[in-house]
Every structure is written in C-alpha cells, then in structure tokens.
Amino acid sequence: MAVPKRRTSASKRDMRRAANEKIVAPNVIPCANCGEPALPHRVCPSCGHYKGREVTKMVEETEE
C-alpha cells in the first residue's frame, strides 16, 4: 500500500480544502407578485405568493 514519504503541511492541506468551503451568497430573485427579493422555489416572505397564487395569508401590521 502507498504511504506518504512526508507529512502534508497545514498550508497544503488548507489550500486543498479551501475550494469546497467557500461561502456563497444566496441567489435572490424578485417576486413575480410584489417585486420584493425572495429565494427561488420558496414562498415570498413579504406577500405569501408562490407560482402566481396565494399560499399563505399575510397579516397586515398596524402602527399604533
């Protein structure tokens, strides 16, 4: 069985791992109903619509 002759340094190990551990910003699209930013394939958090129909009823906030 193959055995490494030298220990892999922390720098080389971390460079190898760096390609898979990057942080990516979420893809945000405008809602088709209200135009607010929303995640794709999910109900819009501001209006409650998904694929052109109302999925959840949103409660209006009243200012006092």
C-alpha positions in Angstrom: 0.0 0.0 0.0 1.2 3.5 -0.8 2.4 5.5 2.2 3.3 9.2 2.1 7.0 9.9 2.5 6.5 13.4 4.0 3.8 14.8 6.2 1.4 17.1 4.4 1.8 20.6 5.7 -1.1 22.6 7.2 -0.8 25.1 4.3 -1.1 22.5 1.6 -4.0 20.8 3.5 -5.8 24.1 3.9 -5.3 25.0 0.2 -6.9 21.7 -0.8 -9.9 22.2 1.5 -10.4 25.9 0.5 -12.1 25.1 -2.8 -15.0 23.4 -1.1 -15.5 25.6 1.9 -16.1 29.0 0.3 -19.2 31.0 1.4 -21.6 31.8 -1.5 -24.3 34.5 -1.3 -27.8 33.1 -1.8 -29.4 33.5 -5.2 -32.2 36.2 -4.8 -34.9 36.9 -7.4 -37.7 39.5 -7.5 -41.1 38.2 -6.5 -43.4 37.9 -9.5 -46.3 39.4 -7.5 -44.8 42.2 -5.4 -41.3 42.6 -6.7 -39.6 42.1 -3.3 -36.4 40.0 -3.2 -37.2 36.3 -2.4 -35.4 33.0 -2.6 -36.2 30.9 -5.7 -38.7 27.9 -5.3 -40.0 29.3 -2.0 -43.0 31.3 -0.8 -42.3 35.1 -0.9 -41.9 36.2 2.8 -43.5 39.7 2.1 -46.7 38.8 0.2 -47.1 35.0 0.7 -47.4 34.1 -3.1 -45.8 31.2 -4.9 -46.1 30.5 -8.6 -48.8 33.1 -9.1 -51.1 32.0 -6.3 -51.5 33.0 -2.7 -50.2 30.2 -0.5 -50.2 31.9 3.0 -52.3 34.8 4.2 -50.2 37.6 5.4 -51.4 39.7 8.4 -51.2 43.5 7.9 -49.1 45.2 10.6 -50.8 48.2 12.1 -48.8 51.1 13.5 -50.0 52.4 16.9 
